[in-house]
Amino acid sequence: SLQDISDGRLYRAEDWVRADAGGCQGCFFCCCHTARAIVLDPLDVARLTHGLRLSFEQLLQQYVELGVEEGLLLPHLRSEGREERCVFLNAEGRCAQHALRPGICRLFPLARYYDAQGLHYIIQKNECVKKNRKLIQVQTWIDMPQLAQYEHFVKQWHDFRIRAVQQAGGDLKGLNLYLLRVFYQTPWEEAAFYQQFAARLKQAEDDLGI
């Protein structure tokens, strides 16, 4: 239940939560044994490919793996070593690509919660080991430009994946190949991501009969 994994409250971007760990001060607990949970959406991949000057195929060779998430084959960050450290974690226990970090990393220890009213945020219980975290506004913590557009994109991508799986029935192999090609392998231009995504989403809905 919501009470089991959080404080039972739903938050919006303008709300304040105790999420600020003060720079973590040498702690990188959340960057170990969690890389498989850092599932990348199309914006994450667009930011990484442009920021690192790599193609999606090159990302797969160095930093990213494919894994099954809710029936779909989607990219997630790689992990390394016994501690299963995130591939972007440097020797000092800091994120070497902090400016390019995926949306799920930006949220932590928050998480997304979807219901009939749209996208909300929750503060997860027992996930961050730092005590006495400071209050910070959700939108400040996420630190994502054009937040309203970003939240709209996140909700669209979430809803589309559900509808696509339902529409595909048992043919998930064909769906997975299509989604990887359209939303990950096909390069994104550096500017106007949300407009590009809207066009690809409309085309995908038409192609898949959603």
C-alpha positions in Angstrom: 0.0 0.0 0.0 1.0 3.6 -0.3 1.4 3.7 3.5 3.8 0.8 3.4 6.3 2.5 1.0 5.8 6.2 1.8 4.5 8.6 4.4 1.0 8.1 2.8 1.0 11.5 1.2 0.9 12.6 -2.4 2.9 15.6 -3.4 3.0 18.1 -6.3 5.9 19.9 -7.8 5.3 23.0 -5.7 5.1 21.1 -2.4 7.9 20.8 0.2 9.4 17.5 1.3 12.3 16.2 3.4 14.5 15.0 0.6 17.6 17.2 0.7 20.5 15.0 2.0 22.9 18.0 2.0 25.1 16.7 -0.9 25.2 13.2 0.6 28.6 13.9 2.2 30.4 10.9 1.0 27.4 8.5 1.0 26.6 6.6 -2.2 24.4 3.8 -0.8 21.6 4.6 -3.3 24.1 4.2 -6.2 24.8 0.5 -5.4 22.7 -2.5 -6.2 20.1 -0.2 -7.9 21.3 0.4 -11.5 18.8 -2.1 -12.9 16.0 0.0 -11.4 17.3 3.1 -13.2 15.1 2.5 -16.3 15.8 5.2 -19.0 13.0 7.0 -20.8 13.6 8.6 -24.2 14.5 12.0 -22.7 17.2 10.3 -20.5 18.7 8.7 -23.6 18.5 11.9 -25.6 20.4 13.8 -22.8 23.0 11.1 -22.4 23.7 10.7 -26.2 24.1 14.4 -26.6 26.0 15.0 -23.4 28.4 12.1 -23.9 28.5 12.5 -27.7 27.6 8.9 -28.2 25.0 7.0 -30.2 22.5 4.8 -28.5 24.4 1.7 -29.8 27.6 3.1 -28.2 25.7 3.7 -24.9 24.8 0.1 -24.9 28.4 -0.9 -25.3 29.6 1.2 -22.4 27.0 2.4 -20.0 23.6 0.9 -20.6 21.9 -2.6 -20.7 18.5 -3.8 -21.9 16.2 -5.4 -19.4 12.5 -6.3 -19.1 10.4 -3.7 -17.3 6.6 -4.4 -17.0 6.8 -6.6 -20.1 8.8 -4.2 -22.2 12.5 -4.4 -23.1 13.9 -1.1 -22.0 17.4 0.4 -21.3 18.7 0.8 -17.8 22.1 1.8 -16.4 24.9 -0.8 -16.0 26.4 -1.8 -12.7 29.9 -2.9 -11.9 31.7 -5.0 -9.3 30.7 -6.8 -6.1 28.8 -3.7 -4.8 27.1 -3.4 -8.2 28.1 0.2 -8.3 26.4 2.4 -10.9 28.6 2.7 -14.0 28.7 6.5 -13.5 29.9 6.4 -9.9 33.6 7.5 -9.8 36.3 6.5 -7.4 35.3 9.2 -4.9 31.8 7.9 -4.7 30.3 10.8 -6.7 28.3 10.8 -9.9 30.6 11.5 -12.8 27.6 12.5 -15.0 25.5 14.4 -12.4 24.3 17.0 -14.9 23.1 14.2 -17.2 21.6 12.0 -14.5 18.4 10.2 -15.4 15.0 11.2 -14.1 14.8 8.4 -11.6 18.1 9.5 -10.1 16.9 13.1 -9.9 13.8 12.0 -7.9 15.4 9.9 -5.3 14.4 9.5 -2.5 11.1 10.6 -4.1 9.3 8.4 -6.6 6.5 8.9 -9.1 2.9 7.9 -8.4 0.2 7.8 -11.0 -3.5 7.9 -10.5 -6.7 9.1 -12.2 -5.7 12.7 -11.3 -2.3 12.5 -13.0 1.3 12.4 -11.8 2.1 12.8 -8.2 5.3 12.3 -6.1 5.8 10.2 -3.0 8.7 10.2 -0.5 9.9 6.6 -0.1 10.4 5.0 3.3 13.7 3.5 4.3 15.4 4.1 0.9 17.7 6.9 1.7 20.0 6.1 4.7 20.7 9.8 5.4 18.9 11.1 8.5 17.7 14.6 9.2 17.2 15.5 5.6 16.2 19.1 5.0 13.0 20.5 3.5 13.2 21.3 -0.2 10.6 22.1 -2.8 9.9 19.1 -5.1 10.5 21.1 -8.3 13.8 22.4 -6.9 15.0 19.0 -5.9 14.1 17.5 -9.3 16.0 20.3 -11.0 14.5 19.7 -14.4 14.1 22.6 -16.9 10.7 23.1 -18.3 9.2 21.1 -15.5 5.5 21.3 -16.7 6.5 20.0 -20.1 8.6 17.3 -18.5 5.8 16.1 -16.2 3.5 16.0 -19.2 6.0 13.9 -21.2 6.5 11.5 -18.2 2.8 11.0 -17.9 2.4 10.5 -21.7 5.2 8.0 -21.8 3.9 6.1 -18.8 0.3 5.9 -20.3 1.5 5.0 -23.8 3.6 2.1 -22.6 0.6 0.6 -20.8 -1.7 1.0 -23.8 0.9 -0.4 -26.1 1.3 -3.6 -24.1 -2.4 -4.0 -23.9 -2.8 -3.4 -27.7 0.1 -5.8 -28.5 -1.4 -8.8 -26.7 1.1 -11.6 -26.9 3.3 -10.0 -29.6 5.7 -8.2 -27.2 8.8 -9.0 -29.3 7.5 -7.0 -32.2 6.4 -4.2 -30.0 9.8 -4.1 -28.2 11.7 -3.9 -31.5 9.4 -1.1 -32.6 9.7 0.9 -29.4 13.5 0.6 -29.3 13.8 1.7 -32.9 11.4 4.7 -32.7 12.2 6.0 -29.2 15.8 5.0 -28.5 17.8 4.0 -31.6 16.6 6.8 -33.9 18.7 9.9 -32.8 17.1 12.9 -31.2 18.0 16.4 -32.2 19.5 18.5 -29.5 16.8 21.1 -29.5 13.0 20.9 -28.9 12.9 17.4 -27.5 9.2 17.6 -26.4 8.0 18.6 -29.9 10.0 15.7 -31.4 8.6 13.3 -28.8 5.0 14.4 -29.5 5.5 13.8 -33.2 7.0 10.3 -32.6 4.3 9.5 -30.1 1.5 10.4 -32.6 3.2 8.3 -35.3 3.6 5.4 -32.9 -0.1 5.5 -31.9 -1.1 5.4 -35.5 1.4 2.6 -36.4 0.3 0.5 -33.5 -3.4 1.2 -33.8 -3.7 2.7 -30.3 
